[in-house]
């Protein structure tokens, strides 16, 4: 049975799951949810995710939401195919993957998400971006990236010398961030820049990037 992923290719959280599915060589159907028509608030969708957010994954009898939970499920269920994103054969390496996936969700994401929303999200709604919010979160992001620069000076990827979910989870928001005027926060840190160049050269992520066209008229 082919997996069904309900979402939008331009969506950061959908892109996170799509990237994982491509890395694992898993066939899936992307079912478009029209957010502008409030398709995510329709009863049929709310039955899948009561919070009315994308993406949602349907795999037979199981329905999942929350993009990071979905990627973990996919990486574990299909651990024998594609890229080993969870390092299932090494307890120590798997533990480090979990640490750095937590770092992404608890440290990196809270800093970068408001920047992307202000720059890309507000104009779509006819609102003016709040530069004070952007500046405050850029300061937070710079501090996180300083930690990354130090870590990536000793390992090729965040959890070690192997690509994992920890790296993949950073892709969608960073991809859009690099389209803003503040991409130097990445490019001015040589080890972070090398890491970013490396992961964005991966065929799976190149494929995902093709659908991430949100804000191209900015």
FENCOR-V193492 format. One line per field, one symbol per residue. burial: # if it has 24 or more other C-alpha atoms within 12 Angstrom, else .. Layout:
BEGIN
burial = ???
END
This chain:
BEGIN
burial = ..######################.#...####......#....#..##..########...##############.##...######....##.###.######.###############............#..##.###.##..##..#...#####.###################.##.##..#.###.###.##...##..##.##.##...
END
